[in-house]
Amino acid sequence: MIKGFIISAFLAGCLCTVPAAADDAPYAEYRVMSDFGQIQIATGFVERTPELMSRRSALESRGIVVLEADTMRTFTRKARVGAHQVVTTITIMPPAGHGEGGGSSNVGLRMVVDGVARVDCPLAQAAFGLDRIVLEPERGFVTLSAHDGILRFDGFESRSTVGADWLGNREAFVRQLMTGKK
């Protein structure tokens, strides 16, 4: 009986050394919409198929970035939107742990217009994520929708850099509106 338990525990320990992957993989779609003077990034999930990672380069050439990595990697695009040069960088870090959110890659987003950062914030981090962000360089507008767990919020910025603090303040403001608590 004890021998069987020890063998079972040993086999379970061996099986647990391989990280478990979710059925779905997160992705971001980067689009330059020159006709509207915008760069849009939307996030979502796609079914994890055995060939997904082998298709990563082909997907990225079309602006679709799988937001997972075993080692740090970046996706960078330069675009001219109207009279402005925009450099967008998505940085994907390897998972820092395991379990809820810990087994996911943290992803950063940086959008620089004519050498000035307009967006420098997380794109995905544990339960937090941007669902959609739109940069309009000509008008100087950044609009976004995001979530932290089940809390959904949106925002608009025309002057400052959208950073982690900006997002945290916007989230806290919406949370206070919903709960009535400071």
C-alpha positions as CSV (number, residue, x, y, z in Angstrom):
1,M,0.0,0.0,0.0
2,I,2.7,2.5,1.0
3,K,4.9,1.4,-1.8
4,G,2.1,2.0,-4.3
5,F,1.5,5.5,-2.8
6,I,5.2,6.4,-3.1
7,I,5.3,5.3,-6.7
8,S,2.1,7.2,-7.5
9,A,3.4,10.3,-5.8
10,F,6.7,10.0,-7.7
11,L,4.9,9.7,-11.0
12,A,2.6,12.6,-10.2
13,G,5.7,14.7,-9.4
14,C,7.3,13.7,-12.7
15,L,4.2,14.7,-14.6
16,C,3.9,18.1,-12.9
17,T,7.4,19.3,-14.0
18,V,6.0,20.1,-17.5
19,P,4.2,23.4,-17.4
20,A,0.5,23.2,-18.2
21,A,-0.7,25.4,-21.0
22,A,-4.2,26.9,-21.3
23,D,-6.4,25.8,-24.2
24,D,-6.3,29.3,-25.6
25,A,-3.3,31.5,-26.4
26,P,-3.4,35.3,-26.0
27,Y,-2.6,37.5,-29.0
28,A,-2.5,41.1,-30.1
29,E,-3.4,42.5,-33.5
30,Y,-1.4,45.5,-34.6
31,R,-3.0,47.6,-37.4
32,V,-2.1,50.8,-39.1
33,M,-5.2,52.5,-40.4
34,S,-3.7,55.3,-42.5
35,D,-7.1,56.3,-43.9
36,F,-8.2,57.2,-40.4
37,G,-4.8,58.4,-39.1
38,Q,-4.7,55.7,-36.4
39,I,-2.7,52.8,-35.1
40,Q,-4.9,50.2,-33.4
41,I,-4.0,47.3,-31.2
42,A,-6.7,44.8,-30.1
43,T,-6.1,41.7,-28.0
44,G,-7.9,38.4,-27.8
45,F,-7.5,34.7,-27.5
46,V,-7.1,32.0,-30.2
47,E,-7.3,28.2,-29.9
48,R,-3.9,26.8,-29.0
49,T,-3.0,24.4,-31.8
50,P,0.1,22.2,-32.1
51,E,1.4,24.4,-35.0
52,L,0.6,27.8,-33.5
53,M,4.2,28.6,-32.4
54,S,5.7,27.4,-35.7
55,R,3.4,29.9,-37.5
56,R,4.5,32.8,-35.2
57,S,6.8,34.5,-37.8
58,A,4.2,34.3,-40.5
59,L,1.5,35.7,-38.2
60,E,3.8,38.5,-37.0
61,S,4.5,39.6,-40.6
62,R,0.7,40.3,-40.8
63,G,0.7,42.1,-37.4
64,I,-0.6,39.3,-35.2
65,V,1.6,38.7,-32.2
66,V,1.2,35.6,-29.9
67,L,1.7,37.1,-26.4
68,E,3.7,34.2,-25.0
69,A,7.4,33.5,-24.9
70,D,9.9,31.2,-23.2
71,T,12.5,33.9,-23.4
72,M,12.2,37.7,-23.7
73,R,11.3,38.8,-27.2
74,T,10.1,42.0,-28.9
75,F,7.8,42.9,-31.8
76,T,8.6,46.3,-33.2
77,R,6.9,48.2,-36.0
78,K,7.6,51.6,-37.5
79,A,4.9,53.4,-39.3
80,R,4.3,56.9,-40.8
81,V,0.8,58.2,-39.9
82,G,0.2,61.5,-41.5
83,A,3.3,63.6,-40.8
84,H,4.3,61.6,-37.8
85,Q,6.7,58.7,-37.3
86,V,5.4,56.1,-34.8
87,V,7.5,53.3,-33.3
88,T,5.4,50.6,-31.6
89,T,7.2,47.9,-29.5
90,I,5.5,45.0,-27.8
91,T,7.9,43.3,-25.3
92,I,6.9,39.7,-24.2
93,M,8.6,38.4,-21.1
94,P,8.7,34.7,-20.1
95,P,6.3,33.6,-17.3
96,A,7.5,34.5,-13.8
97,G,5.6,31.7,-12.0
98,H,2.7,29.4,-12.3
99,G,-1.0,29.3,-11.5
100,E,-3.5,32.1,-12.0
101,G,-1.7,34.8,-14.0
102,G,1.8,33.5,-12.9
103,G,2.0,31.1,-15.8
104,S,1.3,33.9,-18.3
105,S,3.8,36.1,-20.0
106,N,3.9,39.8,-18.9
107,V,3.7,42.0,-21.9
108,G,4.7,45.6,-22.2
109,L,3.6,48.2,-24.8
110,R,5.5,51.3,-25.9
111,M,4.3,53.7,-28.6
112,V,6.6,56.6,-29.4
113,V,5.4,59.4,-31.7
114,D,8.2,61.6,-33.2
115,G,10.6,60.5,-30.4
116,V,8.1,61.2,-27.5
117,A,6.5,58.2,-25.6
118,R,2.7,58.5,-25.7
119,V,2.1,55.0,-24.4
120,D,4.4,53.0,-22.0
121,C,2.3,50.6,-20.0
122,P,1.5,46.9,-19.6
123,L,-0.5,45.3,-22.5
124,A,-1.1,42.2,-20.4
125,Q,0.0,41.4,-16.8
126,A,-1.7,38.6,-14.8
127,A,-5.4,39.5,-14.6
128,F,-4.9,43.0,-16.1
129,G,-4.9,43.7,-19.8
130,L,-5.7,46.2,-22.5
131,D,-8.5,45.0,-24.7
132,R,-8.0,47.8,-27.3
133,I,-5.9,50.9,-27.7
134,V,-6.0,53.4,-30.4
135,L,-3.3,56.1,-31.0
136,E,-4.1,59.0,-33.3
137,P,-0.8,60.9,-33.7
138,E,-2.2,63.8,-35.7
139,R,-4.8,64.7,-33.0
140,G,-2.6,63.5,-30.2
141,F,-5.4,61.2,-28.8
142,V,-5.0,57.8,-27.1
143,T,-8.2,55.9,-26.3
144,L,-8.4,52.5,-24.7
145,S,-10.5,49.9,-23.1
146,A,-9.0,47.6,-20.5
147,H,-9.8,45.2,-17.7
148,D,-8.5,44.1,-14.3
149,G,-10.2,40.8,-13.5
150,I,-13.9,41.4,-14.1
151,L,-13.7,45.2,-13.8
152,R,-13.9,46.8,-17.2
153,F,-12.8,50.4,-17.8
154,D,-12.0,52.8,-20.5
155,G,-10.1,56.0,-20.9
156,F,-9.0,58.9,-23.1
157,E,-5.8,60.9,-23.0
158,S,-4.8,63.9,-25.1
159,R,-1.7,65.3,-23.4
160,S,0.1,62.9,-21.0
161,T,1.8,59.6,-21.5
162,V,-0.5,56.6,-20.8
163,G,1.6,54.6,-18.3
164,A,1.1,52.1,-15.5
165,D,0.2,54.9,-13.1
166,W,-2.2,56.5,-15.5
167,L,-4.0,53.1,-15.9
168,G,-4.0,52.5,-12.1
169,N,-5.6,55.9,-11.5
170,R,-8.2,55.4,-14.2
171,E,-9.0,51.9,-12.8
172,A,-9.3,53.3,-9.2
173,F,-11.6,56.1,-10.4
174,V,-13.9,53.6,-12.2
175,R,-13.9,51.2,-9.2
176,Q,-14.8,54.1,-6.9
177,L,-17.7,55.1,-9.2
178,M,-19.0,51.5,-9.2
179,T,-18.6,50.9,-5.5
180,G,-19.0,54.4,-4.0
181,K,-16.0,53.7,-1.8
182,K,-12.8,55.7,-1.8
